[in-house]
């Protein structure tokens, strides 16, 4: 089962919530699984940003919760329903505390433009490449063909890179705060050094960033690394909560 969109909920833990961060993470991992079990959800991941060699820029949020869904409306409906144990309250038992413990909320929806898989193995990290591109109407199809058909398959073919996704912001009235970069490339990897090694190999072979073609069009470029804290597919989430 696969979805066509991602909803990414982004946040930081407030100083007041620092001493309860472990408990909040434990609950939030299960909470993401509760959502993954809902109709229209394909998978849910939770992750934490980490400093690593090869990072470019600083991610504004320490935590992400990512939900793969069949439609943006599916996630908006789930927010209204809340959890099984606390109907109508998206944060369940943390509802009365969450505004004190968690801050800098953002919720952005993304359309999945492309998927690429090298092997069925699972990585415990994500490398997220985020950027805006100044492209005219004629250039954009050429860029999409290059990224989907050439660039992403090349990166995913490196050792320690298992799969990748390409995303584009999907504006919605129910998103929260800035939508930030329009395009994301997400790579599931064994460790940050694997992704850094792939980029270094390309540089050693004289391959320019963005193949030298698209670099003049790139702005707001960022590479961030995230450690996966939890992951549940729809069927396993349903079985775990049956």
Buried (B, 14 or more C-beta within 10 A) or exposed (E): EEBBBBBBBBBBBBEEBEEBBEEBBEBBBBBBBBBBBBEBBBBBBBBBBBEBEBBEEEBBBBBBBBBBBBEBEBBBBBBEEBBEEEEEBBBBEBBEBBEEBBBBBBBBBBEBBBBBEBEEEEBBBBBBBBBBBEBEEEBEEEBBEBBBEEBBBBBBEBEBBBBBBBBBBBEBEEBEEEBBBBBBBBBBBBBBBBBBBBBEEBEEEEEEEBBEEBEEBBEEBBBBBBBBBBBBBBEBBBEEEE
